[in-house]
Amino acid sequence: MRTASFKLAALYALIFGVSVAALAAVVYVIATAALDSQMRTRIVFEATELSREYGAGGLDQMLAAIHKRQRGRLAGGLDYTVYDSHADRLFGTLPLSAFVTGWSERTGPPDGDEPAGEVEHLAVYSVALGKGDRLMIVDDIGRVRKLGRVIMTTFGSALALMITLAAVGGIALSIGFLGRVDAITRTAEAIIGGNIHRRIPMRGTADDLDRLAATLNRMLDRITTLMDSVRLVSNDIAHDLRTPLGRLRHTLDEARHTAVTMADYEKAVDRAIGESDAILETFAALLRIAQIESGSRRAGFRAVDLSALVTSIGQTFAPVAEDEGRSLSFRADPGIGIEGDRELLTQMLANLIENAIGHTGAGARIAVTLSTGHNGPVLTVADNGPGIPPAERGNVLKRFYRLEQSRTTPGSGLGLSLVAAIAELHGAAVALEDNAPGLRVVLQFPVRQSAAVRAGSAHADAVSGTDPGNAPAFGAD
């Protein structure tokens, strides 16, 4: 009975009980008042009619009318009492002392309709006729009061039944509700105890508790994923930073034992600084990924002209690619914008282009395109290099993961991890596809992230300094 569900059921029962009691009072007052008014209107009308008979033919004609009414009297009809000017009772049973002009009430012995021990309640309407004659018309107002008691008894029985059903229903509801809450509690206790993969059972009823359980299970899945990610990052840091730290220690130890000139020491220090910078860059990238995954940068989202951004970065990297013996072309449909972080989007695209430049051979072609798809803006970075085996495409987005052929090239294996984190922050899906030959990275931004940009936004296409319409097309688009 201490459960919230039982208390809620009890509260609703109390509110409903008060409502029933108020309704009973209103019905009682209205019904009894209506019947009393109807009865009194009938008596007054009857007194008026008999007074008219008296005025037309005197006492004898009025008595004849009363006798006629009595012969046709139905159960529950009116009673009449008539006195003449000499105080002689000509009709009826009421004593003359009951005569009070207008309305009065009297009690008398039961007439057979009242329960044992109760008296009869009468309403008396008295009229003074001409020449000292008197007329009294009587009706039993106890019937109205009996009806009122019936109304209150009926509502009382309904109220008692309702309270009983509410109590039983509240207990049943609390038992069912408590069982499901206990399941959530046991799951939470199991997770606290270390069973992170435990989940809240669902009944498949799609009710509020099922939706709550589904939401909590998704939250637990996300927490588990993050914990696994932290665990993997810790392992990756331990393994992948051991090599540069080992090289750093070896450089310093070698300098201590073999360096004999200042030039030898300077050479060793330069190598040590280079290794330290690489380690610091790795930690900076890890911190940046953690900051992005926390979602704190989402608060600073603004409208970003993605078309202008792609054009600007393409113009910046085209000479770099040419110096490395590659060609870079870019094409962006005008007027495409999204809500996002311009700095992070710049870094994401720059990482993709740098990755393509660094992992393709001389003469490779790299194409960057931005277009509007059916489901929102689509950004593609494609090359005709060696590509990535299908079995490895899901792994390269993980931190520190590097293909065997890439281990001899500079880098920490965090570039594509940073791309994946930025894409997830912006709600974009990342897909690595075969460009036949080469790799095509496709980022599908959602429609809800799209933002209108000025139709006249700066936009230019360039293909390694040539006409964009002549951009090399390779692979399946």
N, C-alpha and C positions, 0 to 999 in steps of 0.2 A: 504493500500500500504506500510505500515511500517513493515508488517510481513516479517519474514525471507524467507517464501516460495515465496512471490511475488518478493522480491529482487533477490532470486535465479533464478526465472523464467526470470526476466528482464536481469540478467547477462548472462544467457544462450542465450536469444534472441539477446543481443548485440554481443556476441561472434559469434553466427550463422550469424548475419547480416554482420559483418566484413568479415566472411568467404565467404558469398555469393558475397559481393562486390569484394573481391579478386578473386574469381572464375570467376565472370563476366569480370573483367579486363583481366585475363589470356585467357579466351575463345575469347574475342574480339581481342586481339593481335594475337593469334594463327590463328583464322579463317580469319581475314582480311589479315594477312601476307601470309597465304597459298593461298588465292584466288588471291592476287596481284601477287604472284610469278607464279601461274598457268597462269594468263593472260599474263604476260610479256614473259613467256616461249613460249606460243602459238604465240605471235606476232613475236618474234625472229625467230621461226621456219618458220612462213609464209614468213617473209622477206628473209630468206635463200632460200626457195623454189622458190620464184619469181625471186630472183637474179640468180638462176640457169636457169630459163626459159629465162631470159634476155641474159645470156651468151650463151645459145644454139641457140636462134633465134632472138635476138635483141628485140627492143622495141615493135614491132608488136606482137611477140609471147607472151611477158609478158602481153601486154594489153589484148590479147585474153584469157589468163589464168585468168586475173582479171575479165573480163566480164563473163566468165564461173562461177567463184566463186560467183559473184553477182547474177546471175540468180538462183543459188541454195542456196542463202543466207537465213538463218533462223533468227528469231527474236534474237537480241543480237549479230549478227555477226560483222565482222570487216569492217571498212571503209578504202578505198584506195584513195590516191591522187598521180597523176603522172605529172611531168613537164619534158619537153624536154630541150635540151641544149640551146634553144632560149627563155627559160622562159615562153613557152606557156603551159597552163594547158591542158593536154590531157584527164585526168580523175579525178573525185573527186571534192571536194568543198573547201578544205583548201587553204588559200592564201600561196603564196611562202614565205612570211615572217615567216611562221610557221616552215620552214625548218631549223633544227639545227641537225647536225649529231648526231645520238644516241637518247637518251631518253629526252623527254621534256613533260611538262604538259600545257594544255590550258583550258580556260573556254569559253563557248559560250552560245548562247541562248538555252533555253530548247527545247528538241526534242519531247516533249509530255509525257515523263515518269516522269519528275521532277514536284514536287508540284509547285503551283503558287508562284512566288517570288524567286525561286531558279534557278541557272544556271547549265549548263551541264559541268561536269568535264571530260576532255579527257586526255588520255595518248597517246603520239605521238612518234612513232619510225621511224626515218628518215635514209635512206640509199642513199649514192651517188653511182650512177651507172656509167658505162663507157661512154665516150663521152659527159659528162656534164649532163646527164639525172639524174632525182631524183625521189625517191619513198618514200612516207610517208604512214604508216599504223597506223590506229587510233582505239582505243577501249574506251568505256565509263567506267572509273574507279568509277563513281558515284554509280554504282551497288554494288561495294564492300563496299563503305561507307554506303549505305542504309542498307546492311546486318548487318553492325556493329551497326547501330542505332536500327535495329530490335532486335539484341542480347541484347543490353543494356536496351531497353524498356521492353523486356521479363523478364530479371533478375530484373529490377526495380519493375515491377508489382508483381513478386514472392516475392521480399523482403518486399514490402508493405503489401502483404497478410500475410506473415509469421509474421511480427511485430504485425499486428492486432490480429492474432490467438494467438500469444505468450502473448499479453496483456490480452486478454479475458481468455486464459487458466491460466495465472498467477493469475488473480483475482479469478477465480473459485477455483484454487488450494489453494489459501490463505484463501478463505472462508471455504473450507472443513478442511484444516489444522488447521485454527484458532479455528474452532468449537471443534476439538478434544483436542487442547491445552487448550482451556477454560475449557473443562471437567476435565482435569488434575488439572488445577489451582483451580477450584471450589472444587474438592475433597481435595486438599491440604488445602484450607482455612477452609473447614468443619472439617478436622482433627485438625487443629490449634485451631479451636473453641471448641474442646472437643469431637467431634464425631469420636472417634478412630476407629470405626468399618466401617466407610465409605470407599468404594473402587471405583477405576476408572472403568467406564463402558468400555466394549470391544465390537467391532462390529463383531468379528468372521471372519475377513478377513485375519488374520495371516500375516499382513504386519508389517512394522517396528514399527508403533505406537502401534499396538496391542501387539507386543512382548515387547515393552517398558512398556505398561500398565500392562501386566502380570508380568513382573519383579518387577515393583513398588508395585503391589498388594502382591506379595510374600514377598517383603521387609516389607510392612505394616503388613502382617500377623505375620512375625517374630517379629517385634517391639511390636505388640499387645501381642504376647505370652510372650515376655520378660517383658513387663509392668505388665501383669497379674501375672507373676512369682514373680516380685518384690513386688507386692501388697500382694500376698499370703505369701511370705517370711516375710514381715513386720507383717502380722497378726499372722503367726506361731511363730515368735520371741516373739511377745507380749503375746501369750498364753502359749507357751511351756517354755519360760524362766521365766514366772511369778512364776511357782511352785518352781524351785530351788532357785530363789531369795527370795521367801517367806520363804522357809526352812532356808536359810542363815540368814534372819532377825530374824526368830523365835529362832534360835540357839543363836544368839548374845543377843537377848532380854532376853531369859531364863537364859543365863549366868549372865547377869547383875543383875537379880532379885533373882536368887536362888543359884548361885555359892558362896561358903563360903571358899573353900580351893584352894590352888594353883593347885591341881590336877583337881578340877572341872573346873577351868579356862583353863587349858591346854587341857582338853578333849573338851571343847567348841570351843577353837581355832582350834584344829585339825579338828573338824567337819566343821567349817567355811572354813578352807583352802580346805578341800575336795570338798565342794560345789562350791567354787570359781574356783578350777581347772576344775570341770565339766563344769562350765559356760564358762571358757576360751577355753576349748577344743571345745565346741559347736561353739563359734565365730571363732575359727581357722578353723574348718571344713567348715563353711559358706564362709569364705574368700577364702579358697582353691577351693571350688566349683565355686565361682565367677571368680577366676583367670583362672580356666580351661575353663569355658564357654566363657570367652573373646577371646579364641583362641590364646593368646599370646605364649603359650607353643608350638604351632605348628611350630614356626620358628626354634625350636631346635630339630626337629625330626631327628633321625638317624636310621640306620639299627639295628634292635633288633632281636637277636636270641631267638624267642619265645619258642622254644623247650627247650633250656638251662634254660630259665627263669622259666618255669613251673617246670622243674626238681629241680631247686634250691629251689624254694618256697615250693614245696612238701616235700623235705628233711627237710626243716626248721620246717614246721608245723606238720609233722607226729608225733614227740615226744609230741608236745603240745596237739594234739588231743588224743593221748594215755593217757596223764596225766588226761585229762577231761573225760576219759572213752569212747572215740569214736575211730574209726579206720579211717585212711585216706590213700587212695590209689591214685596213680597218674600214668598216662601213657601219653607220648608225642611222636608223630612220629618225627623222626629226620629230621633236615634240614628245619624246618618251621621258617620263619622270616617275619617281617613286618617293615615298616617305622613308627617309633613312639618314644615316650618318655619312656625310660626304667623305670625311677622312678615312673611315674604315672601308668604304666602297672603293676608294682610290687604292688603298693598300691591297685589297683583294684582287683587283684587276692587275695591279702591278706584279703581285706574286705569281699570278697565272702566266703573265707574259714572260717574266724572268724564268719561271720554271720551264716554259717552252723553249726559250733561248738556250738555257743551260743544259737541256737534255736532248737536243737535236743536233745533228751534224751540220757541217758547212754546206751551204746551199739549200738548207731547209726553208720551207715557206710557212709562215704563221699568219693566220687570218682571224681577226676579231670582228664579230658582227653583233649588232643589237637590232632586234625587231620586235614587233608586237604580235604575240601569238594569241591563240584562242583563250588561254587561261592567264594572260598577263604578259609583261615584258620578258623576252628571252635573250640572254647574253651568252655568246658562244666564243670560245677560244680554241681554235683547231690548228694542228700542225701535221706535217707529213713525215715526222720522225719515226723512231723505232716503236713508239707506243708503249702500252702497258698490257701485260697478259690479262685476260678476263678474270682469272682467279685472284689477281693481285689488286684489282681496281678498288675493292672495298677496303683494303688494308692501307693503301697509300694516304688515305685521309686521317689515319691514326697518327698520334704523336710519335716522332722519332723513327717511323717506319721508312725504310729506304730499300729500293730494289738492289739486287746484287750488282747490276751494271752501274748503279749510281753511287756506290760506296767510295769509289775513287775520286768522285767530284766533290768540291767543297759544299758544305751545307750541313744542317742539323736534322733534316727530316721534319721540320715544323711548318714549312711553307704551305702545303696543302691542308694541314690541320688548321692553320689560321684562316685559310679560305673557307673551310667547312664551318668554322665557328662564326665567321662574319655572315655567311649565307644563312645559317640558322637564325641568327639574331634578326635578320631582315625577312624571315619566313620564306626564304628561297630554297628550292630543292636542287641539290647538286647531283649531276649524273656524269659518269665517265663512260664515253662511248668509243667504239672503234671508228676511226676516220678513214681506214682502208686506203693507204696506210696512215699510221700515226694515231694520235689521240685527239678526241674532241671532248672538251669540258663544257657542259651545258648547265646554265643556271636559270631555272624557271622561277621568276618572281610572281607572287600571287596578285590577283586583280585588286584585292583590298589594299595592297601596298602602293598601287599606282597613284600618281599625283599629276595633276595637270600642270603643264609648263607653257610658257609663252610660245606662241606659234612662231615668233620671229627669233627664237633662241639661236645663239651662235652654233653653227653646225658646218663642218667641212669634212670631206672625205679625202683621204690620201692613200696611195698605194706605193710606198717606198719612193715618194716624190713624183709618182706618175698619176695619170687620170684614174680616179676610183672606179670608173666604169670598166677599166681593164684589169681589175683585181683578179689574181689567179684563183680559179675555182677548182678545188680538188676534194676528193672524198665525197661521200653522200651527205647532202645537206638535209 
